[in-house]
Amino acid sequence: MNDKEYKDFSKKRFSNNLDKKFNTTIIGSLAKFEENFGFLWGHGIPYADLTDQQKEFRKIWKKTRISILDSGHSNLRACQSELNQYDVHWNKYVTNLINFNSEE
């Protein structure tokens, strides 16, 4: 693999990892909100079985969730766009061993 191909591979690898981390952060955060506050909007309960208050909270949650997802994806696209302005070289997993027995 020549240097250009390796840089392209490195950038693509970094871009894919960035995507995964962004998406994990966004979705994971939303899941925590649902886990801890979902009772407010009847998370996991069919819409027909919700109280009027839960229906109102569900509308608010849906708007908030969409806003968070849109913002997160917008920021991910901005990061990807900025990444295209850089040369990336993956250093793999470099381990430098020190020889303590050498006589320097």
N, C-alpha and C positions, 0 to 999 in steps of 0.2 A: 504494500500500500504506500503510495507516494505521500509527500507531506500535505498536499492540498486535499487528497482523499481522507487522510487522517484527521485534518482539521475539520472537514465537513462531517465526518463520523463523530468527532468529539462534540461538535456543536449540536448535532442531532441528538446525541445521547444526553447531553446536558438539558436540552430543550424538553425531551421526553420526561426526564426526572423532575424538571421544574413543573411541568404539567401535572404529574402525579402528586407532587407535594402541595401545589396550590389546591387541586381538587380535593385531596385528603383533608386539608385544613378547612376548606369551605364546607364540605359535606359533613365532616366530623363535628364542626362547630354547630351546624344546624341540628345534627342528631342529638347533641348534648342539650340544646334548647328544648327539643321535642321530648327528650327523656325527663328533663326536670320541670318543664312548664307545660307540657302537652295536655295535662289534665284540664288546663284552662279552656282549651278548644276541643276537648274530647278526642284527643289523638288516638286513633285506632278504633273509634266508634263510628258507625255509619251516620251520615249526615241526618238522616230521618230521625235518628234516636237522640239528637242533641237538644239541649235546652236552648232557649232563645239567647241567653247570655253566651253559651258555648259557640253558637252560630256566629255571633258578633265577633267573638275573639278569634274564631277560625278565619273570618274575612280579614281581620287585622294581621293574623299570622301569615296568611297566604301572600298578602301585599308585602310584608316585611321579608319573607323568605325569597320572593322573586327579586326584591331590591338587593338583598345580600348576594344572591347568585349572579345577578347582572353586574354588580359592582366587582365581585371577585373575578368574573370572566373578563371584564373590561381591563382590570389590572393585570391579569394574566396575559392578555393580548398586548398590553403596553410593555410588559417585561419581554415578551417574545420579540416584539419589534425592536426594543433596545438591544437585545441579544444579537440581532442581525448586524449590529454596528461593531461587533467585536470578533476577533480571531480567538478561537477556543482550542486549546490543546490539552487533552485529558492526560494527566500524569499517571494514570492507572493507579495501582496500589504500590507505590514506591516505598521500599524499605531500605534504609541506609544502615548497614551494620558497622559498628565501630570496633576496630581491632585494638583491644587494650594491651595486647602483647607485642605490638610493633614498637620498634626502637626508632623514634624519630629524632 
